[in-house]
Amino acid sequence: MNEEYRVVGKGLPRLDGPAKATGQAIFTVDVRLPGMLYGKILRSPHPHARIKSIDTRAANRLPGVKMVMTGADVAAIRYAFVDTPRYPADEQPLAVHKVRYIGDEVAAVAAESEEIAEEALSLIDVEYEVLPPVFEMEEALAPGAPVIHDEHFEGTSAWEDWGVAGATAGQGEGGGTPLPNASGRTAVSFGDVERGFREADYVREDRFEMSPTAHCAMEPHAAVASYNPVEGKLHLWLSTQGIFLKRYFLSKALGLPESRIRVHHTYCGGAFGGKIDLFPFEFCAAYMSLKLGRPVKIELEREEVFMTTRQRHPMIITLKTGVTRDGRILAQDIKVMADNGGYRGSGP
């Protein structure tokens, strides 16, 4: 082909290339604001436990500590990436009565330095009643399995609220017995599947298992929140791929109009789907800044990223396929079981 193209086959300059190559690009971890405090999160060492008591008095007395918050401060707040009438949010910024995975957020600290914040975490005394854990999907759905959420929602799935799927077979409107650890079920059917299997020359059944996959972005998650009481606005600098979604979630969780929240989009060192929805540490940074009137910065360590942020869901897929001798697919019956983690949203 001798035809000349303006774009196809041409090198396109990266607009962000020079800034990244010369170190001028500003990522969230690079943001420094006057009077900025540093936040840290206390996390559960247990996969499943009841919180009997939290004593923060020693942490509050530590010089340089400006605030210690627990689930009692934000007990009424629930949020999630998905929050619909039949699939309501169940995640809280900080655990109130129970922790449901190793790394679940229990308390947050804001202090004059990272070192002081870390020391303050070590002074918080949490008494747990350790409960039996459950680690595998099929184990979680078995009779007698430990119940992770004491409040079991009888709803079906957000897909039905969105009009994508019909009434769910086996639960809620579809009848049947609800499963205590199932966060939701959806059934979708097209055509006469059973007829397709009857007319098939061959029927094959397969089982596929997918392990969890961490996005492992080069830049760990981070947030800087700064509330300006003079203008009445909350400013945030986030490593994110969805600034307007973050603003929406924060508006709902904090009870602030979206017009009073501005998310500044810094350079993002990778996201891949793992930095879309609101994380507890981002909420805590914003909440503490609102209460203190000073900027608060929280950076996650790589270990925290692996433990507490979103990953690709582990899945078990069973697939039944009916085909003809000449290779035409007549019917498929697919059952997908996804491990949603400790909460209904999208994990962990």
N, C-alpha and C positions, 0 to 999 in steps of 0.2 A: 504494500500500500504506500503510495507516494503522497497521499493527501496529508496536508499539514494541519495539525490540531493545535489549539491554543492551550489546552489543559492536559489531555491524554498524552502520556509519554514525556511530560515536562516535570522537572523538579519543582516542588513547591516549597518555598522558604517557611520554616517554622517561626511563627510570630513570637513565640515564647522562648525560642532557642537562645538568643543572645543573653537575656536576663538570667537564664538558668546556667549557662556556660560561664558567665562572669560572676556568679554569686550574688547578683542584685535581686533575684526573685525572692519575694517575701512569703514564706510559708507561715502557718499559724504558730508554730513553735518559735518563730523569729519575732513575733509581735511583743513589744515592750511598751507598757503604758505607765505614766506617772502614778505612784502610789499603789502599784499592782501587788495583790496578794497571791499566794500560791495555794492551790487546793490539792487535797489527796483524799482517796476513797478507802474506807475500811471495808474489807470483803470477807465473806463467810469462808471458813475452812471446811465446811461440811456441805455435802450435796443435798441434804434434806434435814432440817432441824427446826424446832420451835424456839423462838426468841423468848426467854423467860424474863430477862432484864438487861438493860444497858445503863451503865454508870459512866457518865462523861465528866464528872466533877474534876478529876485530876487533870484531864486534858484541857478543860476550860481554864484551870489555874496556871497552866504553863505560860510563861512570859512569851509574848509574840503571837499567841493564838487569839484570833479575832472572832471566830465563830466555830461552833461544833453543831451540826444538825443531824437528826436521826429521823427514822420513819414517822415518829410521833408528830414531827413538825409539818409533814406533808401527807398525812394518812388519808385524806379525802381525795387525793389526786391519783387518777389512773389514766394511762395513755398507752397507745400502741400504734404501730404502722397501720393496722387494720382495726377500726372501731365502728361497728355497725350495730343496729338494734338486735340482730340475732347472733352477733359475734362481738360482744362488748370487750373493751380493753380490760386487761387484768394486771398489767404491769404497773408497779409503783416506783417512783424515783429511788426510794430507799425502803428496804423490807420493813414491815411493821410487826407482823406476828410470826412469820415463817421465812426461812431461806429455802430456795428450791434448786440451787446449783452451786458448785464450788466457784466462788468469786462473786456471788450475789451481793449487791450493795447494801451495807448495813448502816454506815455513818459517813459523813463528809466533814472535812476540816478546812478552814481557811486561815492561813498564818502568814507572817512576814517573810518567811523563807521556806523552801522545800524541806530543808532539814528539820525545821521546827514542826512543820506539818507532819512529817514522818514520825517524829518523836511523839507528837500528840496522838497519832493513831495507836501507838504502842501503849498509851495510857488509858485507852478506852476499854472498859471491862464489860464483856458481853457474856452472859450466862445462857448456854444453849441446852435444850433437851434434844439430843440426837435421835432422829427418827430413821426407820429403814429406808434406804434409797432404792431407786429403780433406774437402771441404766439402758435397758434395751426396749425397743418399741413393743415387740411381741410380749415381753415380760410385763410391760406396763399395762397391757390390755388383758392380761390373764386374770381369771377369778382370784380374788384375795390379794391382788397387788397393792402395795402401799399407795394411798391416795395422796397425790401431790397437792391438789387444790381442794380445800374443804368445801368451798363454794363451787358446786358443779353447775355450769350453765347448761340448760336443756336445749339451747339453740342449736342450729344446724351449721350454717356456714355463711360467710360474707358473700360468697359467690351467688347465693340466692337473693340476698339483699340487692346486689348489683344487677340482677336479672340475667346472669350468665348461665345459671343452672336451675333445674327444677327442684321440686321437693325431694329431700334426701331420703333414700331408701334406708330403712333400718333405724332411723332416729327422728325425733321431733315430729314434724308433720308427716313423715313417712311411716311412723309407727315403730315398734320394736323397743328393745331395752337399751337405754343410754349406757355408754361406757364411761366409768368415772374419770379415766385419764385421757379420754379423747377430747381434743380441743374443738373438733368440728368434723362433720362428714358431709360430703357432697356426692350426688349421683347424677350423671349425665348420660342420656341414651339417645341414639340416632338409629332409626330403622328397626327392622325385625332381626335382632341378633341371633335369637335361637333358631330361626329359620335358616340363617346363614350357616350355622354350624351343622344343621341337618343336611344341607345340600353340599357341604364341603366333602372333598375326597380325602383330605388329610386334616387332622387337628393336632396341633402341637401346643404344649404348655411349657413355659419357661419361667424362671425366677431370677431376678437380678437384684444385687445388693450394692448400694452406693455408699461410700464412706463420707464423712463430713470433710469439707475442703475449706481451708482458711484462705481469704483473699490475699493476705500477706502483702499489703501495700507497702511500698518502701517507706512512706511516712506514717508513723503511728498516729492514732487518733489524738486530737488536741482541741481545746476550746479556750477562748478568752472572752469573758463577758464583762461589760462595763455599763453600769446604769448611771445616767446623768440626771440627777434629781431636778436640776434647773430646767432642762428642756423636757423632762419626763419621758425620756426615751431609753430603751435598752439596746445597746450595740453589742454585736457578737462577731468574732472572727473565728471561723470554723473551717476545718479541713473536711469539705463536704462536696458532694456532687448534686445536691438538691437544696439550694438556698431558700427557695420559696416553700418547700415542704418543711424545712426546719422552722421557718418563721410560723407556719400554720400550726405545727405541733406545739411549739413554745407558747403561742397565743392561747391555745386551748388549755394547756397545762398550767400556765401562770395566771390565766384570767386577764391578760392584757390584750387590747385591740392590736391587730396586725400593724396598724399605722404607727404604733409606738415601739415596734421592734424592727431593727435593721440588721440584717446579716451581711457582713462584708465578706466577699468571696476572695480568700487568699489563694495563692498557688496551691494546688492539691497534688501531693505526691502519691497518686494512685488511689482508687476507690473500688472500682469493679463491682458495684452493687452493695458494698459493705459500709458505705458512709451516707446512706440516704435518710433513714428515719432517726428519730430523736433518741439519744442515749442518756442513761441516768447521769453520767458525769457532766454532760452538757447542761442538763436541767439544774444540777447542783451548782455549777458555776454561775448560771444566770440567777438562780434563787438567792445565793449568798451575796452576789453583787447588788441585787435589789435591796436586800436587808441592810447591807453595810454601806452602800453608796460608794464603793471602791471597786476597781477592776479585780477580777479573779481569774486566774489562769490554771487550767488542769491539763496536764499531759499524761497520757497512758504509757506505761512501760510495755515493751513487746509482750511480756508474759500476760499482762492484763488484756491486751488486744486479743490474744489467742483464747483466753478464758471467757471474756465477757462481751465481745462484739459479735456481729452477725457473720454467719458462715453459710456455705451451701448446705442445705439440709441433707442429712443421711436419709436414704430411702430404701424401701423394699418394694419391688415391683413384680407382680405376678401377671403374666401375659399369656392368654389363650388365643390362638389364631387358627382360623379355618380357611383352607385354600383349595383351589381346584388343581387338577393335574397339570394344567398349562400355566400355573403360577399366579392366578388371580386370587386376591384376598377377598373372601366373602364376609367374614365376620371376625371381630376381635373383642375380647372381654379383658379389660385391664383394671387391676386393683393397685393403687399406689398408696403406700403408707409412708408418710413423711414425719421425721422426728423434729418436732417444733421446739424442743428444748423445754425450759421450765415455765414458759409463758406462751400466751396465745399469739402474740404479734408475729415475730419472725426469729425467735430465739433470743439469747442462747439457751 
